[in-house]
Amino acid sequence: MVMPRDSVGAPTVESAAAPADANAPAAASPAGRPAQQRAIRTRQQILLAAAQLFADNGIHGTALAEAAASAEVTKGALTFHFPTKDALVQALITEQEQRTLATIGAVLHTDAPALEQLVALTHALGRLFTEDLIVQAGLRLTGEYERADPEAYRGWITVFESLFRRAAAEGELSTRLHPTAHARFLVSAVAGVYLLSMVLAGRADLEVRLDQMWELLLPGIVRADRHDRIPVIRTAR
């Protein structure tokens, strides 16, 4: 996830509306001949079917023939849109990144203080990861894919660091906290909570686990004389 930056170095994210069907891949413009429209629908059908397989079985446990059968298309139709497994994997990762950026943008474009945005962002992304099959597949593929871009992780660190710096400017961040180092730690903590919830509870307890994480972390993040704000920050959504 490569984040564009504004003139003062903070990441900028354009807000975007989620698709009507949270799991449906983003469609191109409906304009065009019927054959073009059918091709668009077939591509969407393949992506969604492949997302289920990749989310369940990973990149090495999924074959193109299985994806074609699951999408109820011929292998020739699948390879017309995605000539190789790499092409299909990259398409799912790109779709996942677009949905993730839209969710980040929706949170960052609110008027909430930085620490409230930080907590709200982890919950918003948690809901996205729980409910959106394309995102689930894209995240698993990003972790498994030999050619995965490390910028996907650096982008998370950039967003969290920017929110920490804003919180410092707003007078709420502990002076002991180093924005860059703790942004890296927070990305690790959030990723660990997401992973453990997925493995142990199928993501069913993710909201609770995130709330417990923030209960533990916020007293060390928030400046001592602003601890009365912790209950509000912790419940930000």
N, C-alpha and C positions, 0 to 999 in steps of 0.2 A: 504494500500500500504506500505509494509515493505521494507525499502530501505537498501541495503547492504552498508557498509562503508569501506573506504580505510584506510590506516595507519595513516592518520592525522585526521580522524573523518569525512571527507566529504563524502556525499553519492555518491555511484558509480552506474551507470546505464549502462547496455549493450545496445548499439543501435541495433535496429532490423528493418528490412524492413517491411512495411505495406503489408497486403494481397492485391492481385490484385484487388479483390472486397472489398472495404472498409467495407462493412456490412457483408461479409461472415465470419463465424467463422473459426479460424485457423484449417486447416485440418491436419490429421496425414499423415505419409508417404504413397504415393500411392501404395507402394509395398504390396502384399498380395492377397489372393484369391478374386474372384468377390464378394462373400458373405460379406467379410470384407469391401470391398470398398462400397458396398451398405449400410452397417451398418454405415459407416462413413458419407456418404451422407445423410442418414436419420437423424442422430444426428445433422448435420449442419442445415438441413431443420427445425427440431424441435426448435433448439436454435434461429434461425432467426425469425420464426413465434412467438415464445414465447416472444422474445425481443419486438416485436411490441405491443403485448398485455400488457406486463408489463410496457413499456414506456407510453402507453396511459392510462392504468387503475390501475397501481400499483399492489402490491402483494396481497392485500385483494380483489381487483376487478377482479382477474384472477383465473380461475380454470383450473386444468389439462385437463379436458374434452374440454374446450375451446381451449387450446393450441394444443391439438391433432387435433381438427377439423380445426383450422387455418393452421396447418402444413399439412393437408390432409393425416394423418396417423391414424391408430386405436389407441385407448387408450392403448391397450396392447403393441403396438410398442413403444409408448411414455414411458410407465413405464418400458419397457425393458432397455431403456437408462437412464431414470430418475425415479427411483421408487417412489419418493415423490416430492412434490412441493419444499421442502427444497433443494433437490438435484438439481433441475432445477435452482432454484434461485442461489445456490452456483456456479453452472457452469457458469451462466451469469456474476456473479460478478468477478469470476476468469478470464474470457475472457476479461472483461472490464479492469481489472487491468493490464493484459498483454499488451493490446493496449495502455493504458495510459503510462506504463513504456517505451514502444517502442518510443512513441512521446517525452517523457522527455529525453530519451537517445539521440535521434536525435538532440535535441537542445543543450544539455550539451556537446556533442562531437564536437561542432563547436569551432572556435578560437575566437569568439566574447568576448568582455569584459563582466564581470559578470552582470552588470546592463542591458546591451543589451540582454543578455541571459534571464534575468528575465522577461523583457517585452515581448520578443519573445516567451517565454514559455507560458505566459498567453494567447497569441493570438493563438499559435499552439494548445493548449489544447481546446481553445474556438472553433476552427475550427473542432477539433475532436468531441467535444460534439454536434456540430451543424449537422455534416454530418454522423456520425456513429451511427446507430440504436442500435447496441449491447452496445456501450458505454452509450448511453442515458438510456437504460434499466438498465444497471449495476449501474449507478449513482443513479437512482431513488430507486432501490432496496437497495443499501447501506444505503440510508437515511431512508428507511421504515423498513428494516428487523430487527426484534427483536434481532437477533444474529450478527448484523453487527459489524465488528472488528474496534475498535477505532484507530488501527494502520493505517487505511486508511487515517485518517486525520492527524495523527502525521507524516506520511511520507511526506505529503505536507509541513508541517512546517519545517521538516528537510531539504528538498530541498531548500526552500526559505531562511532559515537561512544560509545555506552553501553559497548561492549566495551573500547574504549580507556580509558575512565575507570575501569572495573573493573580493567584491567591496571595502571593507575597506582596504584590502592589496594592491589593485590597486590605492588607493588614491582618490576614487570617492565618498565614503560614508560619509555623514554628521557625525561628531563626536557625535552629540546629539542622534543619532539613535542606539538603542540597538538591535542587530541582532535577539535575541531570541524573545523578546517581539513584535518587529515589524513584524517578520515572522508570528507569530500567528495572528496579526492584518491583515496582507496582505492576508492570507488564508481566513479569514472571509470576507474581502472586495471583493476578487475575487469571492468567492462562492456566495456572495450576488448579484454581478453584473450578474453572470450566471443565478441565480434563477429569478431575476427580468426580465431579457431579455426573459427568457423562458415563464414566466407567462404573460407578457404584450405584447410581440411581437413574440412569437414562435421562439425565438433566431435570428430573422432576423436582429436585430440591435446590435448584440453582439459585433462585431468589433468596432462599433462606441462607444458603452458604455465603452468598455475597454480603448479605446483611451482617452475618457473623464476622466476616472478614473486616468490614468497615468498623464494627464495634471494637475490634481489636486495634486497628490501625489509626483511627481518627485521633485518639488522645495524643499520639506522637506526632501527628501531622498538623493539628490545629494549635495555634499559639495559646499559651496557658491562660491568658486573660480573656480568651474568646471561647473557652470550653462550654460556656452556656449555649453556644450555637450548635454544638455537636448533635443534639437530637434532631434539629431541623436539617442539618447537612446529611445526616445518616439516612433520613427518610426521603431524601430527594429522589424523584422519579421523572 
